[in-house]
Amino acid sequence: MSSILQERLQKIRKHYWLYKRERKIRDSFSHFFHKEATGGLLLFFATITALILANFPQLFNLNAVWEKELTISIGDFVQKMSLRDWINDGLMMIFFFVVSLEIKREIMVGELSSLRKSSLPIAAAIGGMFMPAVIYFAFNINSPETICGWGIPTATDIAFATGVLSLLGKRVPVSMKIFLIALAIADDLGAIIVIAVFYPTHALHFDMLLIAAMVMAIVFALNSLQIRHTFIYLISGIILWFLVLQSGIHATVSGILLASIIPTRTRISGTKFYAHTNFLVRKFRKHYTENKTILANQECLDVINAMRSEIVKVSSPMQKLDSSLHGFSMYVIMPIFALANAGVVINFNIVDIFSDVSLGIIFGLIIGKPAGIFLFGFIMVKSGMSKFSDGMNYRLLLNAGIFAGIGFTMSMFVSNLAFEHQSYTDTAKIAILISSLVAGILGVTATLSTKKKKM
C-alpha cells in the first residue's frame, strides 16, 4: 500500500512541477506579448497621425520637420543628415540591435533554441518570405526599375500583429500567439539578412569595412576576456555605426553586428548567486526590526547594496541591454519611425493602386504570406519533420499566416531602400498600409470564425 501511495505522490509531484514550469513559461510569454501589443497600438496611432498630417498639412507641416538638417560635430568628425535620415539610419540601428538581441536570446534559450522547437516556425517563415517574393517578381519581372522591391512584402511586423491580436483578448489561443511570435522572430532574422545582403545604400568602401572588422575583432576580444561593462560596448557600437554608415552597407547592420558579439555569460553562476543571496537574506532577517525603518537601519542598507551588487553580477550584458532598450525601441523608436515614414499623401490614384509595384506588394502580403506559411508548415508537419505544439492545428496555422501579412515596420524600411524614385516609394508605402489593414481585418475575422466553430 505504501509503495502505491509513494508512486502516486511521485506522479503528483511530477505533474505539479510540469504545471509550474508551463505556468512560468506562459507568464513570461504573457508579459512579452503585453509589451509588444502596447507597442503595436502606439505604432498604430503614430501611423494614423502621420497620415492625417501628411494629407492635411494646414494642420501642421510635419514633413518640413523631418527634412530639417541636423549636424553633429566632435573635433574633426562632422556628420550632417536630415532628421528623417538620423531616424532611419541612427535610431533604427538601436531598433535592429534590440531585434537582434531578441533573436539571439530565442536561439539560445527560447522558441528557436532546439530543432524540435524551431523547425516549424523557421520553415513557415521561409515560406512566408519566399511566396511573397515570387508573387512580387511575377508582377514586376519586366520592370528593371521596380524589380528590386521584392523584399518589401517578405516582412512581418511583430508589434503590429500582436497589437491587433491583443484586441481579441482570450479569443486567441495561447498556442497561436506563441507560434506567431516565434514565426515573426524567425521572419525578422530573414529580413535582416535580406537588408544586409541585397540593399546596400551606395558603393561599397572596403577600407571602412576593414576598419569595422577590426573594431569587431577588438570587441570580440573584450568579450573573450570577460569584460562586462556595457558602457564599453555602447561606445564600440557608436564607432561601428559610423564606420558601417561610411562603408556603403546600411548603417542599421552595425546594430546586428554588435548584437552578435555582446557577451551572454554572467560574472557569477546561478549557484553562487543563490548561495550569496540566501546568506544575505538571512543576514537581513537577523538585523531587521519592525520598529525601525530600513532607511535608519545601516545593517539592512548594507545588505540591500550587497544584493544589488549580486544582481549586477548575475545579469549578462545582453540581458541588461535588452531589458533597458526594449521599451525604448518599442515605445519611442517605432512610433517616431512611423511618424517620419508613414506620412504619404493618399490621392486615390487608380493607376498607382493598380500598378505592378502596388499589386506585387498587396498580393504578396495578403495572399503570398499566408499561402507560403501554410504550405511550408503543412509540408513540415505532414512529412514528420515537425509537429504542432499543444493546442496548435492547421486552421490556427493559416490564421497566423494571415496575421503575418501585417508587414508594416520592416516593409516600410525596405521600401526606403529599394527604389531610386520617390514616387515608387510612396506607392509602395500606400500598398503596405492597404495590405496591413486588410490582413488585420481578415486575421480578426478568421480567428473569430475559428472560435465560433469550436463552440
C-alpha positions in Angstrom: 0.0 0.0 0.0 2.8 2.4 0.9 4.6 1.7 -2.4 1.4 2.6 -4.4 1.0 5.7 -2.3 4.6 6.7 -2.9 4.1 6.2 -6.7 1.0 8.4 -6.7 2.8 11.1 -4.7 5.7 11.0 -7.2 3.2 11.4 -10.1 1.5 14.3 -8.3 4.9 16.0 -7.7 5.9 15.4 -11.4 2.6 16.9 -12.7 2.8 19.8 -10.3 6.4 20.5 -11.4 5.4 20.4 -15.0 2.4 22.6 -14.3 4.6 25.2 -12.5 7.1 25.1 -15.4 4.4 25.6 -18.0 2.8 28.4 -16.0 6.2 30.2 -15.7 6.7 30.0 -19.5 3.2 31.2 -20.2 3.5 34.1 -17.6 6.8 35.3 -19.2 5.3 35.0 -22.6 2.2 37.0 -21.5 4.5 39.8 -20.2 6.4 39.8 -23.5 3.1 39.7 -25.5 1.7 42.6 -23.5 4.7 44.8 -24.2 4.6 44.0 -27.9 0.8 44.6 -28.1 1.1 48.0 -26.3 3.9 49.0 -28.8 1.7 47.9 -31.7 -1.1 50.1 -30.6 1.3 53.1 -30.2 2.6 52.3 -33.7 -1.0 52.3 -35.0 -1.8 55.8 -33.5 1.5 57.2 -34.8 0.7 55.9 -38.3 -2.7 57.4 -38.3 -1.3 60.7 -37.0 1.4 60.8 -39.8 -1.3 60.1 -42.5 -3.6 62.8 -41.2 -0.8 65.4 -41.0 0.5 64.4 -44.5 -2.9 64.8 -46.1 -3.9 67.9 -44.2 -0.6 69.9 -44.0 -2.5 73.1 -43.0 -2.9 71.5 -39.5 0.9 71.0 -39.1 3.6 70.6 -41.7 5.3 67.5 -40.1 7.2 66.7 -43.3 9.1 70.0 -43.1 10.3 69.0 -39.6 11.7 65.7 -40.9 13.5 67.5 -43.7 15.4 69.8 -41.4 19.2 69.1 -41.3 20.9 68.2 -38.1 24.7 68.4 -37.8 26.8 66.6 -35.1 30.4 67.6 -34.9 33.1 66.3 -32.5 36.5 67.7 -33.3 37.2 66.8 -37.0 34.3 64.5 -37.1 31.2 66.0 -38.8 28.0 64.1 -39.6 25.2 66.1 -41.4 21.9 64.5 -42.3 18.2 65.3 -42.4 16.3 64.5 -39.2 14.5 61.7 -41.2 17.9 60.2 -42.1 19.0 60.4 -38.5 15.9 58.4 -37.6 16.2 55.8 -40.4 20.0 55.4 -40.1 20.6 56.2 -36.5 17.6 55.4 -34.2 16.7 52.3 -36.4 20.2 51.0 -35.6 19.1 50.7 -32.0 15.9 49.0 -33.2 17.8 46.4 -35.2 20.2 46.0 -32.3 17.3 45.1 -29.9 15.7 42.9 -32.5 19.0 41.0 -33.0 19.4 40.6 -29.2 15.9 39.1 -29.0 16.7 36.7 -31.9 19.9 35.8 -30.2 18.1 35.1 -26.9 15.5 33.0 -28.7 18.2 30.9 -30.5 20.0 30.4 -27.1 17.1 29.6 -24.7 13.8 30.3 -26.4 11.4 29.1 -29.1 14.3 28.7 -31.6 16.7 27.0 -29.2 16.2 23.5 -30.5 15.5 21.8 -33.8 12.2 20.4 -32.4 11.0 23.9 -31.3 12.4 25.9 -34.2 11.9 23.8 -37.3 8.2 24.6 -37.8 8.3 28.5 -37.3 11.6 28.7 -39.3 10.2 26.7 -42.2 6.9 28.7 -42.1 8.9 31.9 -42.0 10.9 30.8 -45.1 7.7 30.0 -46.9 6.3 33.3 -45.8 9.2 35.2 -47.4 9.6 33.0 -50.5 6.0 33.2 -51.7 5.5 37.0 -51.5 8.9 37.5 -53.3 7.7 35.1 -56.1 4.4 37.0 -56.4 6.2 40.4 -56.5 8.6 39.1 -59.1 5.7 37.9 -61.2 4.2 41.4 -61.3 7.5 43.2 -61.9 9.6 40.8 -63.9 9.7 43.1 -66.9 10.4 46.3 -64.9 14.1 46.8 -64.0 13.3 49.9 -62.0 10.8 48.2 -59.7 12.0 44.5 -59.6 14.3 45.4 -56.6 11.3 45.9 -54.4 10.8 42.2 -54.0 12.0 42.4 -50.3 9.1 44.7 -49.3 6.3 42.1 -49.0 8.5 39.5 -47.3 8.5 41.0 -43.8 6.1 40.6 -40.8 5.6 43.4 -38.2 5.6 41.6 -34.8 4.4 44.7 -32.9 1.5 45.5 -35.2 0.4 41.8 -35.5 0.4 41.3 -31.7 -1.3 44.7 -31.2 -4.2 43.5 -33.4 -4.2 40.1 -31.7 -4.5 41.9 -28.3 -7.8 43.4 -29.3 -9.3 39.9 -29.4 -8.1 39.1 -25.9 -8.8 35.5 -24.8 -10.4 34.6 -28.1 -6.9 33.9 -29.5 -5.4 30.6 -28.3 -2.1 31.0 -26.5 -0.5 28.4 -28.8 -1.3 30.6 -31.8 0.2 33.6 -30.1 3.4 31.8 -29.2 3.7 30.4 -32.8 3.1 33.8 -34.4 5.8 35.5 -32.2 8.3 32.7 -32.9 7.4 33.0 -36.6 7.9 36.8 -36.6 11.2 36.5 -34.8 12.5 34.0 -37.5 11.0 36.3 -40.1 12.9 39.3 -38.6 16.1 37.2 -38.9 15.4 36.7 -42.6 14.6 40.4 -43.1 17.9 41.4 -41.5 19.8 39.1 -43.9 17.8 40.5 -46.9 18.6 44.1 -45.9 22.3 43.4 -45.2 22.9 41.5 -48.4 20.6 42.9 -51.0 20.1 46.6 -50.1 23.4 48.5 -49.8 22.9 52.3 -49.6 25.7 53.2 -52.1 29.0 51.9 -53.5 31.0 49.8 -51.0 34.1 51.2 -49.4 36.2 48.3 -48.4 38.6 50.4 -46.3 35.8 51.3 -43.9 34.6 47.7 -43.9 38.1 46.6 -42.9 38.3 49.1 -40.0 34.8 48.0 -38.9 36.1 44.4 -38.9 39.0 45.5 -36.7 36.6 47.1 -34.3 34.5 43.9 -34.3 37.7 41.9 -33.5 38.5 44.2 -30.6 35.0 43.9 -29.2 35.2 40.1 -29.6 38.5 40.1 -27.7 36.9 42.1 -24.9 34.1 39.6 -24.8 36.7 36.7 -24.6 38.5 38.5 -21.7 35.1 38.6 -19.9 34.9 42.4 -19.9 31.3 43.0 -18.9 31.0 46.8 -18.7 28.1 47.8 -21.0 29.4 51.3 -21.5 32.4 49.9 -23.4 30.1 48.0 -25.8 27.9 51.1 -26.3 30.9 53.2 -27.3 32.1 50.4 -29.6 28.6 50.4 -31.1 28.7 54.1 -31.9 32.1 53.7 -33.6 30.9 50.7 -35.5 27.7 52.6 -36.6 29.8 55.4 -38.1 32.1 53.0 -40.0 29.3 50.9 -41.4 27.4 54.1 -42.4 30.5 55.2 -44.4 31.1 51.8 -45.9 28.1 51.6 -48.2 26.2 48.9 -46.2 23.1 50.2 -44.5 24.0 51.7 -41.1 21.5 49.6 -39.2 23.6 46.5 -40.0 26.0 47.8 -37.3 23.3 47.0 -34.7 23.1 43.5 -35.9 26.9 43.0 -35.9 27.2 44.5 -32.4 24.4 42.2 -31.0 26.1 39.2 -32.3 29.2 39.7 -30.1 27.5 41.1 -26.9 28.5 38.9 -24.0 25.9 36.4 -22.8 27.8 35.0 -19.9 27.5 36.3 -16.3 30.2 37.1 -13.8 28.9 34.5 -11.3 26.9 31.3 -11.8 23.4 30.8 -10.7 24.6 28.5 -7.9 26.9 31.2 -6.4 24.1 33.8 -6.8 21.7 31.6 -4.9 24.2 30.9 -2.1 25.2 34.6 -1.7 21.7 36.0 -1.8 20.5 33.2 0.6 23.2 34.3 3.1 22.2 38.0 2.6 18.5 37.2 3.2 19.4 35.5 6.5 21.6 38.5 7.4 18.8 40.9 6.6 16.3 38.9 8.7 18.7 39.0 11.6 19.1 42.8 11.6 15.6 43.8 10.5 13.1 45.1 13.2 9.6 46.4 12.6 10.0 49.3 15.0 13.0 50.7 13.0 12.7 51.8 9.3 15.1 50.3 6.8 16.4 53.8 6.0 17.6 54.1 9.5 19.0 50.6 9.7 22.5 50.7 8.3 23.0 46.9 8.5 19.9 46.3 6.3 21.0 49.0 3.9 24.4 47.3 3.6 22.6 44.0 2.8 20.4 45.7 0.2 23.5 47.2 -1.5 25.3 43.8 -1.4 22.2 42.2 -3.1 22.2 44.9 -5.8 25.8 44.0 -6.5 25.0 40.3 -6.7 22.1 41.0 -9.2 24.5 43.0 -11.3 27.0 40.1 -11.3 24.4 37.5 -12.3 23.0 39.7 -15.2 24.7 39.4 -18.5 25.4 42.5 -20.7 22.9 41.0 -23.2 20.2 40.8 -20.7 20.9 44.3 -19.3 20.9 45.9 -22.7 17.8 44.0 -23.9 15.7 44.9 -20.8 16.8 48.5 -20.8 16.4 49.2 -24.5 13.4 47.1 -25.4 10.9 49.6 -24.0 12.7 52.5 -25.7 12.7 50.7 -29.0 9.1 49.6 -28.8 7.5 52.8 -27.3 9.8 55.5 -28.7 11.7 54.5 -31.8 9.0 52.6 -33.7 6.3 55.3 -33.2 8.9 58.0 -34.3 9.8 55.9 -37.3 6.1 55.7 -38.2 5.7 59.4 -37.9 8.7 60.0 -40.1 7.9 57.5 -42.8 4.2 56.6 -42.9 3.1 60.1 -43.8 2.3 59.6 -47.5 -0.3 61.7 -49.4 -3.2 59.5 -50.4 -4.6 60.8 -53.7 -6.6 57.7 -54.7 -4.8 57.5 -58.0 -6.2 54.3 -59.6 -3.1 54.0 -61.8 -0.8 53.8 -58.7 -3.1 51.5 -56.7 -3.2 49.0 -59.7 0.5 49.5 -60.6 2.8 46.5 -60.7 4.6 47.7 -57.5 1.3 48.1 -55.6 -0.2 44.8 -56.8 3.0 42.9 -56.1 3.1 44.1 -52.5 -0.7 43.8 -51.9 -1.0 40.2 -53.3 2.4 39.3 -51.8 1.3 40.2 -48.2 -2.3 39.3 -48.3 -2.1 36.0 -50.4 1.6 35.1 -50.5 2.3 35.4 -46.8 -0.5 33.0 -45.6 0.0 30.7 -48.6 3.7 30.3 -48.0 3.4 29.9 -44.2 0.6 27.3 -44.5 2.2 25.4 -47.4 5.7 25.1 -45.8 4.2 24.4 -42.4 1.9 21.7 -43.8 4.8 20.0 -45.6 6.9 20.0 -42.4 4.1 18.5 -40.2 2.9 16.0 -42.8 6.4 14.8 -43.5 7.0 14.3 -39.8 10.0 16.7 -39.7 8.0 19.0 -37.3 4.9 18.7 -35.1 2.4 21.1 -33.7 2.6 22.2 -30.1 -0.3 21.5 -27.8 -3.4 23.4 -29.0 -2.0 24.3 -32.4 -3.6 23.0 -35.6 -3.8 23.7 -39.4 -6.6 26.2 -39.0 -4.6 28.2 -36.5 -1.5 27.9 -38.7 -3.5 29.5 -41.5 -4.8 32.2 -39.2 -1.2 33.0 -38.0 -0.2 33.3 -41.7 -3.0 35.8 -42.3 -1.8 38.0 -39.4 1.7 37.7 -40.7 0.6 39.7 -43.7 0.8 42.8 -41.5 4.2 43.9 -42.7 4.5 47.5 -41.6 7.8 48.5 -40.0 10.2 46.2 -41.9 8.3 46.6 -45.1 8.4 50.4 -44.8 12.1 50.3 -44.0 12.9 48.1 -47.1 10.7 50.4 -49.3 13.0 53.3 -48.3 16.0 51.3 -49.6 14.5 49.6 -52.6 13.7 52.4 -55.1 15.6 55.3 -56.6 12.4 57.3 -57.4 10.4 58.7 -54.6 7.1 58.0 -56.5 7.7 54.3 -56.3 8.5 54.5 -52.6 5.2 56.4 -51.9 3.3 53.9 -54.0 4.9 51.0 -52.0 4.0 52.7 -48.7 0.4 53.1 -49.6 0.3 49.4 -50.7 1.8 48.4 -47.4 -0.8 50.4 -45.5 -3.7 48.8 -47.5 -2.2 45.3 -47.2 -1.7 45.6 -43.4 -5.2 46.9 -42.9 -6.8 44.1 -45.0 -4.5 41.4 -43.4 -5.6 42.7 -39.9 -9.3 42.6 -40.8 -9.0 39.1 -42.4 -7.0 37.8 -39.5 -9.5 39.0 -36.9 -12.4 37.6 -39.0 -10.7 34.2 -39.5 -9.9 34.0 -35.7 -13.4 34.8 -34.6 -14.8 32.3 -37.2 -12.5 29.6 -35.8 -13.6 30.3 -32.2 -17.3 30.1 -33.2 -16.8 26.8 -35.0 -15.1 25.3 -31.9 -18.0 26.5 -29.7 
